[in-house]
Amino acid sequence: MHSGASGIKIWYTLGRRNPGLLAGFLLLLPFLLFAALPSLFSTHDPIKTSIRELYRPPSPDHFFGTDELGRDVYSRVVYGARISLASAALIIGIACLIGMLLGTIAGYWGGWSDRIIMTLVDLVLAFPSLILALAVSAALGPGLRSAIIAAAAVWWPVYARLLRGITLQLAEMEYVTAARAMGASAPVIIRRHILPNAVYAIIVRISIDLGLAVLLLASLSFIGLGASAPTPEWGAMVAWGRLYFLTEWWIGGFPALAVTLVVVGITMLGDGLNDLRAVR
């Protein structure tokens, strides 16, 4: 009881100081639960079809109605949360690891490595991210794996530039200079002094980019370059639902609402973390 009361008090205090952070978390919470335990929250098999259940409007039996194949839209939205959120996390995870590695190399060692890496960063960032992701995904072929690789390929320069700037700043600090004078190797300095001080900035950046990754993945699936049928992915569901929007709006409407709420929630969460960083 004591720990529960303490937790409520912490969230109450956080909500008063930073309502955007709390609102973003509460907005995301249902989808995080859907992603973690889809079988617990779904009411039907998300890929089971039924000729007798075609185009059913929202009802107590089918909360979000049924689609053109008689599948339960609510259950597909629930299972789609795992696919969309996990794929977005994988995109940002890959991009972050690559960007951190190259950005740290460029910022700490400088010289020709810095010029080569930053030239590559500028080259990738010169293209609109969606168009470049479309080109990479089309070259790899349709599929969720291709969409993830394509999205990560256009996102890593953001983290490379961020880590390069942080590394350049921290490399001139007195404690780094002292560690270098005491004979500490570059990997040790990076691991003990640079990366720990860059963690918060990376977390804030990740919290902002996750929503954009969900949106980019949904965009690729919408045009047929992401998840393929019968996978319950939100972008693909919206793509099919647009064909019936004037008559059976729920088929694409609820998946589109899910994408919107997740992106808004992650954006609010990222802005809240950024505000906390500014206060620090």
SVG drawing of the C-alpha trace seen along z (x, -y; Angstrom):
<svg xmlns="http://www.w3.org/2000/svg" viewBox="-24 -25 73 43">
<polyline fill="none" stroke="black" stroke-width="0.4" points="0.0,0.0 2.8,-2.4 4.6,-1.9 1.4,-2.3 0.6,-5.5 4.1,-6.8 3.7,-5.9 0.5,-7.9 2.1,-10.8 5.0,-10.8 2.7,-10.7 0.6,-13.5 3.7,-15.7 4.9,-14.9 1.6,-15.8 1.5,-19.1 5.1,-20.0 4.9,-18.6 1.4,-17.8 2.5,-17.2 4.8,-14.3 2.1,-12.7 -0.6,-13.2 1.7,-11.6 2.4,-8.6 -1.3,-8.1 -2.1,-8.4 0.4,-5.7 -0.3,-3.4 -3.2,-1.5 -1.1,-0.8 1.8,0.3 -0.5,2.8 -1.8,3.9 1.7,4.4 2.8,6.3 -0.3,8.5 -2.4,8.6 -4.0,11.9 -5.3,10.5 -7.0,7.5 -8.2,8.9 -11.6,10.4 -11.2,12.3 -8.5,13.9 -7.1,11.0 -6.6,13.0 -9.7,15.2 -12.1,14.4 -15.9,14.9 -18.2,14.5 -21.1,14.0 -19.4,11.1 -18.5,8.9 -18.7,5.1 -20.3,5.2 -20.5,1.7 -19.1,1.2 -21.2,3.1 -20.8,4.9 -19.7,8.0 -17.2,6.1 -16.1,2.9 -14.5,1.5 -16.7,3.4 -15.4,5.9 -13.6,5.4 -14.1,6.6 -13.1,10.2 -15.1,10.3 -12.1,9.9 -12.5,8.0 -11.0,4.6 -10.5,4.0 -8.5,7.2 -6.4,6.3 -5.7,2.8 -4.7,4.5 -2.2,6.9 -1.1,4.1 0.2,2.2 2.9,4.8 3.9,4.8 4.0,1.0 5.6,0.2 8.1,3.0 9.1,2.2 9.5,-1.5 11.6,-0.7 13.8,1.6 14.1,-1.1 15.3,-3.7 17.5,-1.1 19.4,-0.2 19.7,-3.9 20.8,-4.9 23.5,-2.2 25.0,-3.0 24.7,-6.8 26.3,-6.6 29.2,-4.5 30.0,-6.7 29.2,-10.0 31.6,-9.2 34.3,-8.2 33.9,-11.4 33.8,-13.6 36.6,-12.0 39.2,-11.3 38.3,-13.9 40.5,-14.3 39.8,-12.2 37.3,-9.9 35.3,-13.0 35.3,-14.3 34.2,-11.0 31.5,-10.3 30.0,-13.8 30.1,-13.9 28.1,-10.7 25.7,-12.2 25.2,-15.3 24.6,-13.2 21.8,-11.1 20.2,-14.2 20.2,-16.0 17.3,-13.7 13.8,-13.9 13.6,-11.0 10.4,-9.6 11.6,-9.6 14.9,-8.0 13.1,-5.4 10.8,-4.6 13.7,-4.1 15.6,-1.8 12.5,0.2 11.5,0.6 15.1,1.8 14.9,4.4 11.4,5.5 8.1,5.2 7.9,6.5 8.1,5.4 11.9,6.3 12.6,4.1 10.6,1.2 12.5,1.4 15.9,1.5 14.9,-1.4 13.7,-3.5 16.9,-2.8 19.0,-3.7 17.6,-7.2 17.6,-7.8 21.1,-7.0 22.6,-10.4 20.4,-12.2 22.1,-10.3 25.6,-10.5 25.3,-14.3 24.0,-14.4 26.8,-12.2 29.5,-14.1 28.4,-17.4 28.2,-16.0 31.6,-14.2 33.3,-17.4 32.0,-19.2 32.8,-16.6 36.3,-15.8 37.5,-19.2 36.3,-18.9 38.9,-18.9 38.1,-15.4 38.5,-14.0 41.8,-15.8 42.9,-14.5 41.9,-10.9 43.8,-11.2 46.9,-12.5 46.7,-9.5 47.0,-7.2 43.4,-6.1 42.7,-4.7 40.1,-6.2 37.6,-3.4 37.8,-3.7 37.3,-7.5 34.4,-7.1 32.7,-4.4 33.3,-6.0 33.1,-9.8 31.5,-10.6 28.6,-8.1 27.3,-8.3 27.0,-12.1 25.2,-11.7 22.6,-9.3 19.9,-11.8 20.2,-13.7 19.9,-10.4 16.9,-9.3 15.1,-12.6 15.9,-12.2 14.7,-8.7 11.4,-9.6 10.8,-12.2 11.8,-10.0 9.7,-6.9 6.5,-8.7 8.0,-9.7 9.2,-6.1 5.6,-4.8 4.4,-7.3 7.1,-6.5 6.4,-2.7 2.7,-3.3 3.4,-5.4 5.5,-2.6 2.9,0.0 0.2,-2.3 1.7,-2.3 2.4,1.4 6.1,1.4 5.7,2.5 3.8,5.3 1.8,7.6 -1.5,9.3 -2.8,10.8 -0.4,9.1 -2.4,6.6 -0.3,3.6 -1.9,0.1 -0.6,-1.4 -1.7,1.5 -5.1,1.5 -5.6,-2.2 -4.6,-1.5 -7.3,1.1 -9.8,-0.9 -9.5,-3.9 -11.4,-2.0 -14.4,-1.8 -14.2,-5.1 -17.4,-6.6 -19.5,-3.6 -17.6,-1.5 -15.5,-4.2 -14.5,-2.1 -12.3,0.3 -9.6,-2.4 -10.8,-5.0 -9.8,-3.2 -6.3,-2.1 -5.7,-5.7 -6.9,-6.9 -4.5,-4.5 -1.6,-5.9 -2.6,-9.5 -2.9,-8.8 0.4,-7.0 2.2,-9.7 0.7,-12.5 1.4,-10.6 5.0,-10.0 5.5,-13.6 4.0,-14.9 6.2,-12.4 9.3,-13.6 8.5,-17.3 8.0,-16.6 11.4,-14.9 12.9,-17.8 11.4,-20.2 12.9,-18.2 16.3,-18.3 16.0,-22.1 15.2,-22.4 18.3,-20.3"/>
</svg>
